[in-house]
Amino acid sequence: MLYDRVLIRDAYILQPMSTQEMWQWVHTCYGDELGLTSDDDDYIAPSATEDDRPVPSPKCDSNSLDSYSVEDQVFVSVGEKESEDHEERLDTLPSPGPQPPTPGSPSENLPTDLSDSSVSESGSDKHGCLISCPVLHEGRLMLHMQVSIHVDQLFTHLFTNSKFFFDLHENRKSTDVKQSPWVTNPSTNQKGRTVSHTMPLGQAIGPKSAQITESQKMLPCSKPGEIYAIETEACNAGVPYAEAFYVSCHYCLTRGADPNTSTIAVYSQIKYRKSVWGLVKGYIEKNCWAGMEEYFSYLVKALEKECERTRRAMASGIVGTKRKVSRRRRSTALKSLPLPVCPVPVEEKPLIQPLQLPTQPPVNTQPDTLLWIVFIVLFFLLVLNAALYYKLWGLERNEQLLSSATHELDLEAMRNIPQNTEEWKTLLLKQEKLHSVEVGKWLRILKASVHLLQQVEHSLSALQSSIQGIMGENLYSAIKENSGADSSHSTDDL
């Protein structure tokens, strides 16, 4: 960091670094053994340095340099001319003012003065602040995690025709994946697209697959490199009550404090187009939440795998960009050399950092209660049916017992005439028993007939009383007078 301040100071006064300071810089970063001798042009050994500026004593560890990314290395080019030439050129220059930077000069990467440095620091603080989504989030929080993927790359993975998207659906065994490009709707001035696929259902009873059509809409607050707010509506087909509901999700992709990190949050809701029965509603919500939890578990695994792949790619890129110091003679100029920054080892953070999730409200247990009630009612109906069957079986058995005496008589045996007294006696007993059975049947029939006649009598009496109640007193008296007059006339005639 000391040489950064030196460069800032030199850039501020438009004075390049001297050759002696430059060689101190080189030896600090790459050590004393460079393979150069004092015979080389402009080479200054470390023992011959007499600059009063403090030089950091510890050497940069190669392992700590490897831990830095390529973006953290700043390269500068230094000309071959001597400090006297630069001083002469400085005298010919006009008063200090804003000069256009030249390619390869330190002014491309470093601020020109201390005020620019402060502005740059404030800009980095602004760039490092967290981005919040202005949209009101409703529904259940299904996913909230931070990944080491740029927010634009994360949007490309999830909402474009990317390999990550197809691999995710392939892992879920989804088929017929079709998606349209993002198109701007002229009426709403919002971008949208449609995605459809066929998802298998792991149920033993019912449909084996469902066709899902998802409409995606990008909200106006979306800004590339900062935030992406996506609203989705998924409609099902091929399952019971599919036309009565749909699933709404809100994806919020925001840039993290580090530009190479991003945060993804997903909120889901189940919305109904029609009113459904409470038991059916509980069944729908149970299966929908289970399906969404399964999908987001696959998504988390895929993001973890993608972060690990990105980490390996970054590590291999850092190793590939290592530069060695050229040992050839300094005939023209020194090539690009990195700044002598000895980074402090930083504790490595995981690529995916868990975030605190808000406490979920207790799950409504009403559907389970309804299921138990239905189960008890069905069990009660089953018991009633069993009792009814038992009564029917008892009636049939009684009928068989009543007719058993008749069946005991072997009418085929009566074809043969009895030969002795015992046979006649047995035959008479059977006939007497048959006669008693027949008499018993007729008695029951007569008893039932008498009972029915009594019921008819009661019914007729009730009918008569009802008719008498309907008729008025005057009509009844008139009829009675007419009947009395007729009887008197008949008496006079006599």
One Martini backbone bead per residue (centre of mass of N, CA, C, O) as a GRO file, in nm:
protein
  494
    1MET     BB    1   0.053   0.066  -0.012
    2LEU     BB    2   0.290   0.260  -0.031
    3TYR     BB    3   0.321   0.265  -0.350
    4ASP     BB    4   0.048   0.383  -0.403
    5ARG     BB    5   0.109   0.659  -0.274
    6VAL     BB    6   0.344   0.727  -0.456
    7LEU     BB    7   0.188   0.723  -0.723
    8ILE     BB    8  -0.016   0.939  -0.644
    9ARG     BB    9   0.189   1.162  -0.597
   10ASP     BB   10   0.327   1.155  -0.878
   11ALA     BB   11   0.065   1.205  -1.039
   12TYR     BB   12   0.001   1.481  -0.910
   13ILE     BB   13   0.302   1.604  -1.006
   14LEU     BB   14   0.398   1.474  -1.276
   15GLN     BB   15   0.608   1.240  -1.160
   16PRO     BB   16   0.802   1.004  -1.222
   17MET     BB   17   0.961   0.727  -1.159
   18SER     BB   18   1.248   0.624  -1.069
   19THR     BB   19   1.483   0.387  -1.119
   20GLN     BB   20   1.542   0.319  -0.825
   21GLU     BB   21   1.247   0.279  -0.735
   22MET     BB   22   1.180   0.059  -0.937
   23TRP     BB   23   1.390  -0.153  -0.836
   24GLN     BB   24   1.275  -0.172  -0.552
   25TRP     BB   25   1.006  -0.280  -0.642
   26VAL     BB   26   1.105  -0.538  -0.781
   27HIS     BB   27   1.255  -0.661  -0.532
   28THR     BB   28   1.010  -0.675  -0.343
   29CYS     BB   29   0.841  -0.880  -0.521
   30TYR     BB   30   1.100  -1.082  -0.655
   31GLY     BB   31   1.357  -1.023  -0.536
   32ASP     BB   32   1.711  -1.056  -0.581
   33GLU     BB   33   1.681  -1.303  -0.785
   34LEU     BB   34   1.700  -1.209  -1.141
   35GLY     BB   35   1.968  -1.254  -1.327
   36LEU     BB   36   2.119  -0.985  -1.278
   37THR     BB   37   2.358  -0.735  -1.351
   38SER     BB   38   2.559  -0.452  -1.356
   39ASP     BB   39   2.596  -0.469  -1.677
   40ASP     BB   40   2.328  -0.394  -1.706
   41ASP     BB   41   2.094  -0.186  -1.810
   42ASP     BB   42   1.999   0.007  -1.536
   43TYR     BB   43   2.104  -0.163  -1.310
   44ILE     BB   44   2.013  -0.206  -0.956
   45ALA     BB   45   2.114  -0.300  -0.674
   46PRO     BB   46   1.999  -0.343  -0.352
   47SER     BB   47   2.265  -0.221  -0.210
   48ALA     BB   48   2.248   0.065  -0.391
   49THR     BB   49   2.020   0.178  -0.240
   50GLU     BB   50   1.931   0.545  -0.141
   51ASP     BB   51   1.653   0.572  -0.056
   52ASP     BB   52   1.436   0.730   0.187
   53ARG     BB   53   1.220   0.545   0.134
   54PRO     BB   54   1.016   0.327   0.248
   55VAL     BB   55   1.047  -0.031   0.260
   56PRO     BB   56   0.910  -0.322   0.239
   57SER     BB   57   1.041  -0.614   0.375
   58PRO     BB   58   0.847  -0.817   0.308
   59LYS     BB   59   0.763  -1.072   0.116
   60CYS     BB   60   0.573  -1.204  -0.120
   61ASP     BB   61   0.368  -1.450  -0.119
   62SER     BB   62   0.272  -1.680  -0.349
   63ASN     BB   63   0.011  -1.776  -0.213
   64SER     BB   64  -0.117  -1.494  -0.172
   65LEU     BB   65  -0.118  -1.425  -0.475
   66ASP     BB   66  -0.300  -1.659  -0.563
   67SER     BB   67  -0.556  -1.558  -0.398
   68TYR     BB   68  -0.572  -1.358  -0.604
   69SER     BB   69  -0.714  -1.198  -0.842
   70VAL     BB   70  -0.692  -1.051  -1.150
   71GLU     BB   71  -0.836  -0.780  -1.069
   72ASP     BB   72  -0.612  -0.705  -0.834
   73GLN     BB   73  -0.421  -0.649  -1.072
   74VAL     BB   74  -0.178  -0.395  -1.158
   75PHE     BB   75  -0.061  -0.252  -1.455
   76VAL     BB   76   0.254  -0.111  -1.562
   77SER     BB   77   0.440   0.130  -1.755
   78VAL     BB   78   0.791   0.181  -1.814
   79GLY     BB   79   1.022   0.363  -1.932
   80GLU     BB   80   1.361   0.417  -2.039
   81LYS     BB   81   1.394   0.679  -1.937
   82GLU     BB   82   1.520   0.926  -1.767
   83SER     BB   83   1.471   1.165  -1.528
   84GLU     BB   84   1.575   1.402  -1.700
   85ASP     BB   85   1.377   1.378  -1.934
   86HIS     BB   86   1.123   1.423  -1.760
   87GLU     BB   87   1.199   1.706  -1.662
   88GLU     BB   88   1.208   1.838  -1.941
   89ARG     BB   89   0.912   1.770  -2.011
   90LEU     BB   90   0.790   1.920  -1.766
   91ASP     BB   91   0.880   2.208  -1.856
   92THR     BB   92   0.712   2.202  -2.138
   93LEU     BB   93   0.465   2.189  -1.987
   94PRO     BB   94   0.187   2.287  -1.885
   95SER     BB   95  -0.036   2.335  -1.682
   96PRO     BB   96  -0.210   2.165  -1.480
   97GLY     BB   97  -0.438   1.918  -1.616
   98PRO     BB   98  -0.652   1.759  -1.800
   99GLN     BB   99  -0.548   1.446  -1.924
  100PRO     BB  100  -0.520   1.215  -2.148
  101PRO     BB  101  -0.498   0.895  -2.139
  102THR     BB  102  -0.267   0.650  -2.187
  103PRO     BB  103  -0.178   0.362  -2.290
  104GLY     BB  104  -0.034   0.204  -2.002
  105SER     BB  105  -0.080   0.402  -1.796
  106PRO     BB  106  -0.136   0.481  -1.460
  107SER     BB  107  -0.402   0.657  -1.508
  108GLU     BB  108  -0.601   0.417  -1.566
  109ASN     BB  109  -0.585   0.289  -1.250
  110LEU     BB  110  -0.525   0.568  -1.117
  111PRO     BB  111  -0.546   0.837  -0.944
  112THR     BB  112  -0.446   1.178  -0.988
  113ASP     BB  113  -0.558   1.239  -0.694
  114LEU     BB  114  -0.684   1.272  -0.382
  115SER     BB  115  -0.971   1.339  -0.470
  116ASP     BB  116  -1.009   1.093  -0.656
  117SER     BB  117  -0.974   0.886  -0.433
  118SER     BB  118  -1.224   0.963  -0.269
  119VAL     BB  119  -1.429   0.918  -0.496
  120SER     BB  120  -1.362   0.620  -0.541
  121GLU     BB  121  -1.436   0.525  -0.257
  122SER     BB  122  -1.731   0.616  -0.265
  123GLY     BB  123  -1.804   0.445  -0.513
  124SER     BB  124  -1.741   0.171  -0.378
  125ASP     BB  125  -1.948   0.199  -0.155
  126LYS     BB  126  -2.192   0.218  -0.342
  127HIS     BB  127  -2.134  -0.058  -0.485
  128GLY     BB  128  -2.144  -0.224  -0.194
  129CYS     BB  129  -2.426  -0.193  -0.162
  130LEU     BB  130  -2.731  -0.296  -0.104
  131ILE     BB  131  -3.008  -0.445  -0.268
  132SER     BB  132  -3.349  -0.359  -0.292
  133CYS     BB  133  -3.675  -0.457  -0.322
  134PRO     BB  134  -3.970  -0.269  -0.410
  135VAL     BB  135  -4.139  -0.514  -0.386
  136LEU     BB  136  -4.401  -0.673  -0.258
  137HIS     BB  137  -4.391  -0.949  -0.046
  138GLU     BB  138  -4.572  -1.251  -0.106
  139GLY     BB  139  -4.591  -1.525   0.084
  140ARG     BB  140  -4.387  -1.793   0.070
  141LEU     BB  141  -4.065  -1.870   0.167
  142MET     BB  142  -3.859  -2.084  -0.035
  143LEU     BB  143  -3.600  -1.885  -0.102
  144HIS     BB  144  -3.270  -1.792   0.060
  145MET     BB  145  -2.969  -1.691  -0.105
  146GLN     BB  146  -2.610  -1.688  -0.146
  147VAL     BB  147  -2.406  -1.634  -0.437
  148SER     BB  148  -2.108  -1.674  -0.654
  149ILE     BB  149  -2.286  -1.488  -0.868
  150HIS     BB  150  -2.372  -1.303  -1.100
  151VAL     BB  151  -2.669  -1.155  -1.166
  152ASP     BB  152  -2.665  -1.194  -1.474
  153GLN     BB  153  -2.588  -1.495  -1.469
  154LEU     BB  154  -2.832  -1.587  -1.302
  155PHE     BB  155  -3.045  -1.500  -1.507
  156THR     BB  156  -2.940  -1.679  -1.737
  157HIS     BB  157  -2.983  -1.951  -1.598
  158LEU     BB  158  -3.308  -1.918  -1.528
  159PHE     BB  159  -3.420  -1.711  -1.800
  160THR     BB  160  -3.285  -1.894  -2.026
  161ASN     BB  161  -3.120  -2.068  -2.293
  162SER     BB  162  -2.963  -2.272  -2.088
  163LYS     BB  163  -2.783  -2.526  -1.954
  164PHE     BB  164  -2.882  -2.501  -1.666
  165PHE     BB  165  -3.185  -2.526  -1.728
  166PHE     BB  166  -3.178  -2.810  -1.866
  167ASP     BB  167  -3.036  -2.962  -1.634
  168LEU     BB  168  -3.255  -2.918  -1.424
  169HIS     BB  169  -3.486  -3.070  -1.583
  170GLU     BB  170  -3.331  -3.334  -1.616
  171ASN     BB  171  -3.312  -3.403  -1.312
  172ARG     BB  172  -3.644  -3.396  -1.297
  173LYS     BB  173  -3.759  -3.540  -1.562
  174SER     BB  174  -3.825  -3.340  -1.779
  175THR     BB  175  -4.034  -3.273  -2.062
  176ASP     BB  176  -4.096  -3.074  -2.318
  177VAL     BB  177  -3.904  -2.822  -2.337
  178LYS     BB  178  -4.037  -2.487  -2.367
  179GLN     BB  179  -3.918  -2.160  -2.498
  180SER     BB  180  -3.943  -1.823  -2.513
  181PRO     BB  181  -3.861  -1.525  -2.582
  182TRP     BB  182  -3.808  -1.209  -2.498
  183VAL     BB  183  -4.096  -0.988  -2.495
  184THR     BB  184  -4.240  -0.685  -2.568
  185ASN     BB  185  -4.515  -0.524  -2.445
  186PRO     BB  186  -4.682  -0.255  -2.576
  187SER     BB  187  -4.900  -0.201  -2.352
  188THR     BB  188  -4.694  -0.246  -2.082
  189ASN     BB  189  -4.378  -0.244  -2.126
  190GLN     BB  190  -4.315  -0.561  -2.091
  191LYS     BB  191  -4.144  -0.839  -2.027
  192GLY     BB  192  -4.192  -1.171  -2.183
  193ARG     BB  193  -4.268  -1.528  -2.129
  194THR     BB  194  -4.280  -1.887  -2.220
  195VAL     BB  195  -4.309  -2.196  -2.028
  196SER     BB  196  -4.288  -2.552  -2.109
  197HIS     BB  197  -4.374  -2.871  -1.944
  198THR     BB  198  -4.323  -3.213  -1.840
  199MET     BB  199  -4.425  -3.364  -1.533
  200PRO     BB  200  -4.369  -3.603  -1.319
  201LEU     BB  201  -4.567  -3.832  -1.116
  202GLY     BB  202  -4.530  -3.998  -0.788
  203GLN     BB  203  -4.811  -4.170  -0.827
  204ALA     BB  204  -5.008  -4.451  -0.796
  205ILE     BB  205  -5.262  -4.263  -0.815
  206GLY     BB  206  -5.335  -4.144  -1.117
  207PRO     BB  207  -5.164  -3.932  -1.273
  208LYS     BB  208  -4.828  -3.936  -1.426
  209SER     BB  209  -4.873  -3.639  -1.547
  210ALA     BB  210  -4.789  -3.282  -1.612
  211GLN     BB  211  -4.886  -2.979  -1.760
  212ILE     BB  212  -4.674  -2.688  -1.778
  213THR     BB  213  -4.753  -2.332  -1.775
  214GLU     BB  214  -4.524  -2.050  -1.786
  215SER     BB  215  -4.551  -1.711  -1.700
  216GLN     BB  216  -4.321  -1.443  -1.763
  217LYS     BB  217  -4.239  -1.131  -1.577
  218MET     BB  218  -4.085  -0.820  -1.603
  219LEU     BB  219  -4.020  -0.574  -1.404
  220PRO     BB  220  -3.946  -0.232  -1.402
  221CYS     BB  221  -3.717  -0.255  -1.164
  222SER     BB  222  -3.530  -0.373  -1.354
  223LYS     BB  223  -3.156  -0.401  -1.351
  224PRO     BB  224  -2.876  -0.437  -1.489
  225GLY     BB  225  -2.650  -0.544  -1.233
  226GLU     BB  226  -2.874  -0.533  -0.982
  227ILE     BB  227  -3.187  -0.618  -1.072
  228TYR     BB  228  -3.440  -0.893  -1.062
  229ALA     BB  229  -3.796  -0.898  -1.135
  230ILE     BB  230  -4.002  -1.194  -1.123
  231GLU     BB  231  -4.312  -1.302  -1.260
  232THR     BB  232  -4.504  -1.605  -1.199
  233GLU     BB  233  -4.736  -1.836  -1.382
  234ALA     BB  234  -4.867  -2.158  -1.302
  235CYS     BB  235  -5.023  -2.398  -1.514
  236ASN     BB  236  -5.223  -2.678  -1.510
  237ALA     BB  237  -5.242  -3.015  -1.667
  238GLY     BB  238  -5.390  -3.337  -1.603
  239VAL     BB  239  -5.537  -3.258  -1.333
  240PRO     BB  240  -5.721  -3.222  -1.077
  241TYR     BB  241  -5.838  -2.902  -1.058
  242ALA     BB  242  -5.659  -2.721  -1.260
  243GLU     BB  243  -5.873  -2.476  -1.320
  244ALA     BB  244  -5.883  -2.362  -1.000
  245PHE     BB  245  -5.563  -2.309  -1.017
  246TYR     BB  246  -5.249  -2.131  -0.927
  247VAL     BB  247  -4.897  -2.047  -0.944
  248SER     BB  248  -4.719  -1.793  -0.762
  249CYS     BB  249  -4.406  -1.619  -0.837
  250HIS     BB  250  -4.120  -1.443  -0.679
  251TYR     BB  251  -3.829  -1.317  -0.823
  252CYS     BB  252  -3.521  -1.209  -0.646
  253LEU     BB  253  -3.244  -1.048  -0.799
  254THR     BB  254  -2.943  -0.948  -0.631
  255ARG     BB  255  -2.687  -0.760  -0.555
  256GLY     BB  256  -2.415  -0.767  -0.380
  257ALA     BB  257  -2.149  -0.636  -0.221
  258ASP     BB  258  -2.034  -0.822  -0.421
  259PRO     BB  259  -2.037  -0.833  -0.761
  260ASN     BB  260  -1.991  -1.168  -0.755
  261THR     BB  261  -2.261  -1.150  -0.599
  262SER     BB  262  -2.582  -1.297  -0.500
  263THR     BB  263  -2.940  -1.276  -0.444
  264ILE     BB  264  -3.201  -1.518  -0.373
  265ALA     BB  265  -3.564  -1.479  -0.387
  266VAL     BB  266  -3.865  -1.677  -0.305
  267TYR     BB  267  -4.217  -1.634  -0.365
  268SER     BB  268  -4.522  -1.813  -0.280
  269GLN     BB  269  -4.849  -1.893  -0.435
  270ILE     BB  270  -5.198  -1.993  -0.399
  271LYS     BB  271  -5.439  -1.956  -0.648
  272TYR     BB  272  -5.793  -1.893  -0.711
  273ARG     BB  273  -6.064  -1.913  -0.948
  274LYS     BB  274  -6.221  -2.113  -0.764
  275SER     BB  275  -6.440  -2.261  -0.559
  276VAL     BB  276  -6.356  -2.496  -0.308
  277TRP     BB  277  -6.334  -2.749  -0.123
  278GLY     BB  278  -6.170  -2.799   0.167
  279LEU     BB  279  -6.052  -3.080   0.104
  280VAL     BB  280  -5.941  -3.008  -0.178
  281LYS     BB  281  -5.763  -2.772  -0.088
  282GLY     BB  282  -5.574  -2.936   0.093
  283TYR     BB  283  -5.473  -3.125  -0.132
  284ILE     BB  284  -5.354  -2.910  -0.319
  285GLU     BB  285  -5.153  -2.774  -0.119
  286LYS     BB  286  -4.990  -3.020  -0.043
  287ASN     BB  287  -4.882  -3.086  -0.335
  288CYS     BB  288  -4.766  -2.809  -0.411
  289TRP     BB  289  -4.559  -2.771  -0.184
  290ALA     BB  290  -4.404  -3.031  -0.241
  291GLY     BB  291  -4.319  -2.958  -0.533
  292MET     BB  292  -4.168  -2.690  -0.466
  293GLU     BB  293  -3.961  -2.808  -0.268
  294GLU     BB  294  -3.832  -2.995  -0.475
  295TYR     BB  295  -3.742  -2.783  -0.682
  296PHE     BB  296  -3.563  -2.606  -0.484
  297SER     BB  297  -3.368  -2.832  -0.413
  298TYR     BB  298  -3.256  -2.860  -0.701
  299LEU     BB  299  -3.163  -2.563  -0.727
  300VAL     BB  300  -2.955  -2.562  -0.498
  301LYS     BB  301  -2.773  -2.784  -0.613
  302ALA     BB  302  -2.711  -2.639  -0.882
  303LEU     BB  303  -2.581  -2.384  -0.756
  304GLU     BB  304  -2.354  -2.527  -0.607
  305LYS     BB  305  -2.226  -2.649  -0.860
  306GLU     BB  306  -2.176  -2.376  -1.007
  307CYS     BB  307  -1.993  -2.249  -0.789
  308GLU     BB  308  -1.773  -2.465  -0.802
  309ARG     BB  309  -1.705  -2.422  -1.099
  310THR     BB  310  -1.627  -2.122  -1.072
  311ARG     BB  311  -1.399  -2.165  -0.871
  312ARG     BB  312  -1.218  -2.342  -1.052
  313ALA     BB  313  -1.192  -2.136  -1.282
  314MET     BB  314  -1.056  -1.913  -1.115
  315ALA     BB  315  -0.811  -2.078  -1.022
  316SER     BB  316  -0.703  -2.144  -1.311
  317GLY     BB  317  -0.676  -1.843  -1.401
  318ILE     BB  318  -0.463  -1.755  -1.194
  319VAL     BB  319  -0.245  -1.957  -1.277
  320GLY     BB  320  -0.235  -1.863  -1.588
  321THR     BB  321  -0.148  -1.544  -1.497
  322LYS     BB  322   0.132  -1.594  -1.440
  323ARG     BB  323   0.434  -1.408  -1.402
  324LYS     BB  324   0.752  -1.372  -1.526
  325VAL     BB  325   1.064  -1.258  -1.510
  326SER     BB  326   1.259  -1.114  -1.724
  327ARG     BB  327   1.613  -1.202  -1.825
  328ARG     BB  328   1.662  -1.002  -2.011
  329ARG     BB  329   1.782  -0.742  -2.144
  330ARG     BB  330   1.757  -0.387  -2.104
  331SER     BB  331   1.711  -0.238  -2.410
  332THR     BB  332   1.423  -0.089  -2.386
  333ALA     BB  333   1.197  -0.216  -2.172
  334LEU     BB  334   0.977  -0.270  -1.937
  335LYS     BB  335   0.746  -0.463  -1.868
  336SER     BB  336   0.479  -0.564  -1.715
  337LEU     BB  337   0.423  -0.478  -1.371
  338PRO     BB  338   0.336  -0.541  -1.066
  339LEU     BB  339   0.231  -0.438  -0.786
  340PRO     BB  340   0.364  -0.408  -0.449
  341VAL     BB  341   0.138  -0.616  -0.317
  342CYS     BB  342   0.082  -0.745   0.010
  343PRO     BB  343  -0.135  -0.957   0.090
  344VAL     BB  344  -0.366  -1.032   0.318
  345PRO     BB  345  -0.483  -1.292   0.455
  346VAL     BB  346  -0.796  -1.424   0.375
  347GLU     BB  347  -1.076  -1.545   0.472
  348GLU     BB  348  -1.251  -1.794   0.344
  349LYS     BB  349  -1.555  -1.800   0.190
  350PRO     BB  350  -1.829  -1.920   0.115
  351LEU     BB  351  -2.019  -1.933  -0.169
  352ILE     BB  352  -2.257  -2.022   0.023
  353GLN     BB  353  -2.468  -1.822   0.222
  354PRO     BB  354  -2.650  -1.832   0.485
  355LEU     BB  355  -2.972  -1.715   0.566
  356GLN     BB  356  -3.204  -1.562   0.748
  357LEU     BB  357  -3.505  -1.691   0.818
  358PRO     BB  358  -3.816  -1.652   0.857
  359THR     BB  359  -4.064  -1.731   1.041
  360GLN     BB  360  -4.286  -1.975   1.016
  361PRO     BB  361  -4.595  -2.038   1.004
  362PRO     BB  362  -4.816  -2.236   1.107
  363VAL     BB  363  -4.956  -2.507   1.000
  364ASN     BB  364  -5.249  -2.595   0.880
  365THR     BB  365  -5.468  -2.855   1.033
  366GLN     BB  366  -5.748  -2.881   0.889
  367PRO     BB  367  -5.720  -3.106   0.676
  368ASP     BB  368  -5.665  -3.334   0.882
  369THR     BB  369  -5.935  -3.311   1.031
  370LEU     BB  370  -6.114  -3.375   0.786
  371LEU     BB  371  -6.000  -3.655   0.735
  372TRP     BB  372  -6.089  -3.776   1.005
  373ILE     BB  373  -6.390  -3.728   0.971
  374VAL     BB  374  -6.426  -3.895   0.714
  375PHE     BB  375  -6.323  -4.160   0.832
  376ILE     BB  376  -6.540  -4.192   1.054
  377VAL     BB  377  -6.787  -4.191   0.870
  378LEU     BB  378  -6.708  -4.437   0.701
  379PHE     BB  379  -6.696  -4.635   0.938
  380PHE     BB  380  -6.991  -4.605   1.025
  381LEU     BB  381  -7.115  -4.701   0.755
  382LEU     BB  382  -6.986  -4.981   0.764
  383VAL     BB  383  -7.130  -5.076   1.021
  384LEU     BB  384  -7.421  -5.045   0.915
  385ASN     BB  385  -7.394  -5.244   0.682
  386ALA     BB  386  -7.329  -5.489   0.857
  387ALA     BB  387  -7.598  -5.485   1.016
  388LEU     BB  388  -7.784  -5.519   0.772
  389TYR     BB  389  -7.675  -5.791   0.678
  390TYR     BB  390  -7.742  -5.941   0.939
  391LYS     BB  391  -8.050  -5.908   0.924
  392LEU     BB  392  -8.091  -6.049   0.655
  393TRP     BB  393  -7.975  -6.317   0.748
  394GLY     BB  394  -8.186  -6.364   0.976
  395LEU     BB  395  -8.439  -6.379   0.796
  396GLU     BB  396  -8.350  -6.619   0.627
  397ARG     BB  397  -8.320  -6.814   0.864
  398ASN     BB  398  -8.613  -6.808   0.964
  399GLU     BB  399  -8.733  -6.913   0.703
  400GLN     BB  400  -8.586  -7.184   0.712
  401LEU     BB  401  -8.706  -7.279   0.985
  402LEU     BB  402  -9.005  -7.280   0.893
  403SER     BB  403  -8.933  -7.480   0.634
  404SER     BB  404  -8.797  -7.740   0.760
  405ALA     BB  405  -9.036  -7.929   0.808
  406THR     BB  406  -9.103  -7.971   0.510
  407HIS     BB  407  -8.822  -8.086   0.430
  408GLU     BB  408  -8.835  -8.337   0.614
  409LEU     BB  409  -9.032  -8.430   0.413
  410ASP     BB  410  -9.043  -8.724   0.225
  411LEU     BB  411  -9.213  -8.748  -0.067
  412GLU     BB  412  -9.074  -8.990  -0.203
  413ALA     BB  413  -9.158  -9.201   0.021
  414MET     BB  414  -9.477  -9.199  -0.055
  415ARG     BB  415  -9.473  -9.397  -0.297
  416ASN     BB  416  -9.439  -9.595  -0.078
  417ILE     BB  417  -9.600  -9.831   0.077
  418PRO     BB  418  -9.666  -9.926   0.370
  419GLN     BB  419  -9.606 -10.245   0.554
  420ASN     BB  420  -9.622 -10.142   0.849
  421THR     BB  421  -9.682  -9.991   1.144
  422GLU     BB  422  -9.433  -9.807   1.168
  423GLU     BB  423  -9.464  -9.670   0.896
  424TRP     BB  424  -9.743  -9.555   0.949
  425LYS     BB  425  -9.665  -9.393   1.195
  426THR     BB  426  -9.454  -9.215   1.056
  427LEU     BB  427  -9.640  -9.096   0.843
  428LEU     BB  428  -9.843  -8.965   1.037
  429LEU     BB  429  -9.642  -8.778   1.175
  430LYS     BB  430  -9.566  -8.622   0.924
  431GLN     BB  431  -9.848  -8.522   0.854
  432GLU     BB  432  -9.900  -8.378   1.120
  433LYS     BB  433  -9.662  -8.186   1.091
  434LEU     BB  434  -9.750  -8.062   0.823
  435HIS     BB  435 -10.021  -7.963   0.925
  436SER     BB  436  -9.911  -7.775   1.146
  437VAL     BB  437  -9.750  -7.596   0.955
  438GLU     BB  438  -9.985  -7.503   0.782
  439VAL     BB  439 -10.151  -7.385   1.011
  440GLY     BB  440  -9.938  -7.180   1.099
  441LYS     BB  441  -9.932  -7.022   0.839
  442TRP     BB  442 -10.234  -6.944   0.837
  443LEU     BB  443 -10.230  -6.798   1.102
  444ARG     BB  444 -10.028  -6.579   1.018
  445ILE     BB  445 -10.194  -6.476   0.782
  446LEU     BB  446 -10.443  -6.399   0.946
  447LYS     BB  447 -10.304  -6.210   1.139
  448ALA     BB  448 -10.204  -6.017   0.919
  449SER     BB  449 -10.486  -5.954   0.809
  450VAL     BB  450 -10.603  -5.834   1.066
  451HIS     BB  451 -10.395  -5.611   1.091
  452LEU     BB  452 -10.461  -5.479   0.821
  453LEU     BB  453 -10.761  -5.425   0.880
  454GLN     BB  454 -10.711  -5.243   1.119
  455GLN     BB  455 -10.555  -5.032   0.958
  456VAL     BB  456 -10.789  -4.970   0.765
  457GLU     BB  457 -10.987  -4.880   0.981
  458HIS     BB  458 -10.818  -4.647   1.087
  459SER     BB  459 -10.796  -4.501   0.818
  460LEU     BB  460 -11.103  -4.458   0.774
  461SER     BB  461 -11.155  -4.305   1.032
  462ALA     BB  462 -10.964  -4.075   0.971
  463LEU     BB  463 -11.106  -3.993   0.709
  464GLN     BB  464 -11.378  -3.927   0.833
  465SER     BB  465 -11.286  -3.711   1.032
  466SER     BB  466 -11.168  -3.526   0.814
  467ILE     BB  467 -11.430  -3.481   0.659
  468GLN     BB  468 -11.594  -3.366   0.896
  469GLY     BB  469 -11.405  -3.125   0.945
  470ILE     BB  470 -11.451  -2.986   0.669
  471MET     BB  471 -11.722  -2.975   0.715
  472GLY     BB  472 -11.982  -2.793   0.791
  473GLU     BB  473 -12.236  -2.729   1.008
  474ASN     BB  474 -12.456  -2.640   0.808
  475LEU     BB  475 -12.443  -2.876   0.612
  476TYR     BB  476 -12.506  -3.095   0.818
  477SER     BB  477 -12.781  -2.980   0.909
  478ALA     BB  478 -12.916  -2.984   0.631
  479ILE     BB  479 -12.900  -3.285   0.590
  480LYS     BB  480 -13.058  -3.356   0.844
  481GLU     BB  481 -13.321  -3.211   0.766
  482ASN     BB  482 -13.371  -3.362   0.506
  483SER     BB  483 -13.389  -3.640   0.640
  484GLY     BB  484 -13.631  -3.560   0.827
  485ALA     BB  485 -13.831  -3.483   0.604
  486ASP     BB  486 -13.839  -3.754   0.465
  487SER     BB  487 -13.944  -3.915   0.711
  488SER     BB  488 -14.215  -3.757   0.744
  489HIS     BB  489 -14.336  -3.818   0.469
  490SER     BB  490 -14.339  -4.123   0.508
  491THR     BB  491 -14.536  -4.120   0.751
  492ASP     BB  492 -14.779  -3.984   0.614
  493ASP     BB  493 -14.821  -4.195   0.403
  494LEU     BB  494 -14.881  -4.413   0.619
   0.00000   0.00000   0.00000
